Amino acid sequence: MQRLYRVGYKGFVYTGFGMSGYYGKAFCYARQGEIAQAIDNLKKAIDIAPRLCRTEAKHNPDFDSIRDEEGFRALVEKGECRM
């Protein structure tokens, strides 16, 4: 698990706080059970690319551990888009 976080963190550093960096950090935190940090970083990613991040987060199994959290549901269900 630590290795996954390090890989995600390096991605975060090299992408310069971009959408993929925040999204990657969010799912790393989710896999570690760090709910608040996961939701915070997912919100930042969604602020940058709402449609893409919401769609990805809904189906990404890395978020299974926080899927029932109110904050997660509020983020991914807000402004539902049909593709």
SULKA-V840871 format. One record per pair of residues at least 4 apart in sequence whose ideal C-beta (glycine too) atoms are under 6 Angstrom apart, sorted by sequence separation. I is the first residue (numbers start at 0). J is the second residue. D is the distance in Angstrom with one decimal. If there is no record, write none. Layout:
i->I j->J d->D
i->I j->J d->D
//
This chain:
i->4 j->8 d->6.0
i->10 j->14 d->5.9
i->16 j->20 d->5.6
i->18 j->22 d->6.0
i->19 j->23 d->5.9
i->33 j->37 d->5.8
i->45 j->49 d->5.2
i->48 j->52 d->5.2
i->52 j->56 d->5.9
i->55 j->59 d->5.5
i->62 j->66 d->5.7
i->72 j->76 d->5.5
i->14 j->19 d->5.3
i->28 j->33 d->4.1
i->14 j->20 d->3.8
i->56 j->62 d->5.6
i->65 j->71 d->4.8
i->45 j->52 d->4.5
i->28 j->36 d->4.1
i->29 j->37 d->4.0
i->44 j->52 d->4.6
i->11 j->20 d->3.9
i->28 j->37 d->3.8
i->10 j->20 d->5.8
i->25 j->37 d->5.0
i->10 j->23 d->4.6
i->11 j->24 d->4.9
i->25 j->40 d->3.8
i->7 j->23 d->4.5
i->24 j->40 d->4.4
i->25 j->41 d->3.9
i->7 j->24 d->5.5
i->57 j->75 d->5.2
i->21 j->40 d->4.7
i->56 j->75 d->5.1
i->7 j->27 d->3.6
i->21 j->43 d->4.2
i->22 j->44 d->4.0
i->53 j->75 d->5.0
i->4 j->27 d->4.8
i->21 j->44 d->3.9
i->3 j->27 d->5.8
i->18 j->44 d->5.0
i->37 j->65 d->5.5
i->18 j->47 d->4.1
i->45 j->74 d->5.8
i->18 j->48 d->4.6
i->22 j->52 d->5.9
i->50 j->80 d->5.0
i->0 j->31 d->5.9
i->30 j->61 d->5.6
i->34 j->65 d->5.4
i->29 j->61 d->5.8
i->38 j->70 d->4.3
i->42 j->74 d->5.8
i->29 j->62 d->5.1
i->38 j->71 d->5.9
i->41 j->74 d->5.8
i->34 j->68 d->5.8
i->26 j->61 d->3.8
i->29 j->64 d->5.6
i->29 j->65 d->4.9
//
